């Protein structure tokens, strides 16, 4: 299980290791926004601080929705730069920022797209990931997404994603990234004895009604 990011003394290649620093929610939002905008608005990439703040505070394609300031985003950028995950472009009237996700985490573009969606939108099912990754990478089918998720979960250097327990009433399991550590999993509410009894009574009533219907049909056929 991933507990944080470790940057080697040489800078590259880093590995995931031990009890090292985890990324904060804002840091993953900044990183995800940089990767997303590189693919959706390439003419504006690398991003200025102002554009990055706007991207972090988007009301769409974000969960949770945030309201962060320039100072907060700048602090996250400085922290990410120290981990080589973000690079600053000097020159010109304003500073611009780009990500270094694929090289630092040593993942292909397909995996980086999946991680980006998980960072920006929170836990997702495999089907949701395929749809929401479309602008970043077009997966041929759900099995392709599943394959990259499995690879990310089984990395020798440390898992980058994990499959969450299925929620009550859900048909599919969701996946979450581990760049901020293991996500908190909300336990399903325990079924009370009263609720269990009510469910049993409802099931038995349905079975009795079905038996009555069968008996009535037989009696009609026999002329009783």
C-alpha positions in Angstrom: 0.0 0.0 0.0 1.2 3.4 -0.9 2.0 5.7 2.0 3.6 8.6 0.2 6.2 9.7 -2.3 9.9 9.3 -2.0 12.3 11.1 -4.3 15.7 9.5 -4.7 18.8 11.5 -4.0 19.6 11.7 -7.7 16.1 13.0 -8.5 15.2 10.2 -10.9 14.0 7.6 -10.9 12.0 8.0 -7.6 10.2 5.1 -6.0 7.3 4.7 -3.6 8.7 3.8 -0.3 8.0 3.6 3.4 6.4 6.3 5.6 7.1 9.2 3.4 5.0 12.2 2.7 1.6 11.8 1.2 0.1 14.4 -1.2 -2.6 16.6 0.2 -6.1 17.0 -1.5 -5.0 20.4 -2.9 -1.7 19.0 -4.2 -3.6 16.2 -6.1 -6.1 18.8 -7.4 -3.2 20.9 -8.7 -1.5 17.9 -10.2 -4.6 16.6 -11.8 -5.6 20.0 -13.2 -2.2 20.5 -14.8 -2.4 17.1 -16.5 -6.0 17.7 -17.6 -5.4 21.1 -19.1 -2.3 19.9 -21.0 -4.7 17.7 -23.0 -7.9 19.8 -23.1 -6.4 23.3 -23.6 -2.9 22.6 -25.0 -2.5 26.1 -26.4 -2.7 27.5 -22.8 -0.3 25.0 -21.3 2.0 25.3 -19.3 -0.5 27.1 -17.0 -0.2 30.4 -15.3 -1.0 30.6 -11.6 -4.3 32.4 -12.3 -5.3 29.7 -14.9 -4.4 27.0 -12.4 -6.5 28.5 -9.6 -9.5 28.7 -12.0 -9.0 25.0 -13.0 -8.7 23.9 -9.4 -12.0 25.8 -8.5 -14.0 24.5 -11.4 -17.6 23.6 -10.5 -17.7 20.8 -13.1 -15.7 17.6 -13.3 -14.5 18.1 -9.8 -15.3 16.3 -6.5 -15.2 17.8 -4.1 -15.7 21.3 -5.4 -13.1 23.6 -3.9 -12.6 27.4 -3.4 -8.8 27.9 -3.1 -6.8 31.1 -3.2 -3.7 31.9 -5.3 -1.6 31.7 -2.1 -2.9 28.2 -1.3 -2.2 27.0 -4.9 1.2 28.6 -4.9 2.0 26.7 -1.7 0.9 23.5 -3.2 3.0 24.2 -6.3 6.1 24.9 -4.2 5.6 21.6 -2.4 5.1 19.7 -5.7 8.2 21.3 -7.2 10.3 20.0 -4.3 9.1 16.5 -5.3 9.8 17.1 -9.0 6.1 16.5 -9.8 5.8 20.1 -11.0 8.2 22.2 -13.1 8.3 26.0 -13.3 9.0 27.8 -16.6 11.0 30.9 -16.2 10.9 33.9 -18.6 8.2 36.0 -20.0 5.9 38.2 -18.0 4.4 35.5 -15.8 5.6 32.2 -14.5 4.0 29.0 -15.9 3.8 25.5 -14.5 3.7 22.1 -16.0 3.5 18.6 -14.5 6.0 15.7 -14.5 3.6 13.0 -13.5 4.5 10.2 -16.0 8.3 10.5 -15.4 8.2 10.8 -11.7 5.6 8.1 -11.0 7.0 6.0 -13.9 3.6 5.3 -15.5 2.4 5.3 -19.1 0.0 7.9 -20.4 -3.0 5.6 -20.0 -2.3 5.2 -16.3 -1.6 8.9 -15.8 -5.0 9.6 -17.4 -6.7 7.2 -14.9 -4.9 8.7 -12.0 -5.8 12.2 -13.1 -9.6 11.4 -13.2 -9.4 9.8 -9.8 -7.5 12.9 -8.4 -10.1 15.3 -9.9 -13.3 13.4 -9.5 -12.8 11.0 -6.6 -13.5 7.3 -6.6 -14.9 5.9 -9.9 -16.2 2.6 -11.3 -14.3 1.2 -14.3 -17.1 2.3 -16.6 -17.1 5.8 -15.2 -13.3 6.0 -15.7 -13.5 5.0 -19.3 -16.1 7.7 -20.0 -14.4 10.4 -17.9 -10.9 9.6 -19.4 -12.1 10.2 -22.9 -10.5 13.6 -23.3 -7.2 12.5 -21.8 -7.0 9.0 -23.4 -9.5 7.0 -25.4 -9.7 3.5 -24.1 -10.9 0.9 -26.5 -13.2 -0.8 -24.0 -13.7 -1.3 -20.2 -11.3 -4.3 -20.1 -8.5 -2.0 -21.2 -9.2 0.3 -18.3 -9.4 -2.7 -16.0 -6.0 -3.9 -17.2 -4.3 -0.6 -16.4 -6.0 -0.4 -13.0 -4.7 -3.9 -12.2 -1.2 -2.9 -13.2 -1.4 0.3 -11.0 -2.6 -1.8 -8.1 0.1 -4.4 -8.4 3.2 -2.2 -8.9 6.3 -3.6 -7.2 7.3 -0.1 -6.2 4.0 0.4 -4.5 0.3 0.4 -5.4 -1.1 3.7 -6.9 -4.7 2.6 -6.8 -7.0 0.3 -4.8 -10.4 -1.2 -5.3 -12.9 -0.1 -2.7 -15.5 -2.4 -1.1 -18.8 -2.4 -2.9 -21.4 0.1 -1.5 -24.9 -1.1 -0.6 -27.1 -1.0 -3.7 -24.2 -0.6 -6.1 -23.6 -3.0 -9.0 -19.9 -2.2 -9.4 -16.9 -1.6 -7.2 -15.2 1.8 -7.3 -11.5 2.5 -7.5 -9.5 5.3 -5.7 -5.9 6.6 -6.0 -3.4 6.2 -3.2 -1.3 9.3 -3.7 -2.9 10.7 -0.6 -2.7 7.4 1.3 -5.5 4.8 1.7 -8.9 6.5 1.5 -11.3 6.2 4.3 -13.9 3.5 3.6 -17.3 4.1 5.0 -18.7 0.9 6.5 -22.1 -0.1 5.6 -24.7 0.5 8.3 -25.3 -2.8 10.2 -28.7 -4.4 9.6 -30.7 -4.3 12.8 -32.6 -7.2 14.1 -35.9 -5.4 13.4 -34.9 -4.7 9.8 -33.8 -8.3 9.4 -37.1 -9.6 10.7 -39.1 -7.2 8.5 -37.2 -8.4 5.4 -37.9 -12.0 6.4 -41.6 -11.4 6.9 -41.8 -9.6 3.5 -40.1 -12.5 1.8 -42.4 -15.1 3.5 -45.5 -13.0 2.6 -44.4 -13.0 -1.0 -43.9 -16.7 -1.0 -47.4 -17.4 0.6 -49.0 -15.1 -2.0 -47.4 -17.1 -4.8 -48.5 -20.4 -3.3 -52.1 -19.2 -2.9 -52.1 -18.3 -6.6 -50.8 -21.7 -7.6 -53.4 -23.4 -5.4 -56.2 -21.3 -6.9 -55.2 -22.2 -10.4 -55.1 -25.9 -9.5 -58.5 -25.7 -7.9 -60.0 -24.0 -10.9 -58.6 -26.7 -13.2 -60.1 -29.4 -11.0 -63.4 -27.6 -10.7 -63.2 -27.3 -7.0 
